[in-house]
Amino acid sequence: MKAREFDKRFDAGEDVSKHLDVANARRPEQQQKRVNVDFPLWMVRLLDKEARRLGVPRQSIIKLWISERLENAS
């Protein structure tokens, strides 16, 4: 199926998921890369306190705050 036909069906509200190969789908620039960062204990405590308050893991807080900072730097 050509992209034009796919778009037409999608826009018409048709379920086009059967035409997608989601097993091999990738999100560019979204691959994960593990990095190790050492934080002072006082930072870890404050991160954990905020994570508990929001009900999310510490890693989520760190990712969110770094992401916000990088978006503002651009």
C-alpha positions in Angstrom: 0.0 0.0 0.0 1.3 3.4 -0.9 1.6 6.2 1.7 -1.1 8.2 0.0 -3.6 5.3 0.3 -2.5 4.6 3.9 -3.1 8.3 4.8 -6.5 8.3 3.1 -7.6 5.2 5.0 -6.2 6.6 8.3 -7.9 9.9 7.8 -11.2 8.1 7.1 -11.0 6.5 10.5 -10.1 3.0 9.2 -8.0 0.7 11.4 -4.7 0.7 9.6 -2.8 -1.1 12.4 -2.8 -4.4 10.4 -0.6 -2.6 7.8 2.1 -1.7 10.3 5.1 -3.8 11.3 5.3 -2.6 14.9 7.8 -5.4 15.8 10.5 -3.6 13.9 9.4 -0.1 14.6 12.0 2.3 16.0 11.9 5.8 17.3 14.9 7.8 16.0 17.1 9.3 18.7 15.2 7.4 21.4 17.5 4.5 21.9 18.6 4.1 25.5 22.2 4.6 26.7 23.2 3.8 30.2 25.3 6.4 32.0 26.5 6.5 35.6 26.4 9.7 37.6 27.5 10.1 41.2 25.4 12.4 43.3 26.1 13.7 46.8 24.0 12.1 49.4 22.0 15.2 50.1 20.9 15.4 46.4 19.8 11.7 46.5 17.7 12.3 49.6 16.0 15.3 48.0 15.5 13.5 44.7 13.9 10.5 46.6 11.7 12.9 48.6 10.4 14.5 45.4 10.0 11.1 43.7 7.9 9.9 46.7 5.8 13.0 46.6 5.0 12.5 42.9 4.8 8.7 43.2 7.4 8.1 40.5 10.9 6.5 40.5 14.0 8.6 41.2 15.2 8.0 37.6 12.0 9.6 36.2 12.6 12.8 38.2 16.2 13.0 37.0 15.3 12.4 33.3 12.5 14.9 33.5 14.6 17.7 35.0 17.5 17.1 32.7 15.2 17.1 29.7 13.6 20.3 30.8 16.9 22.0 31.2 18.2 20.8 27.8 15.0 22.0 26.1 15.5 25.4 27.6 19.2 25.5 26.6 18.4 25.1 22.9 
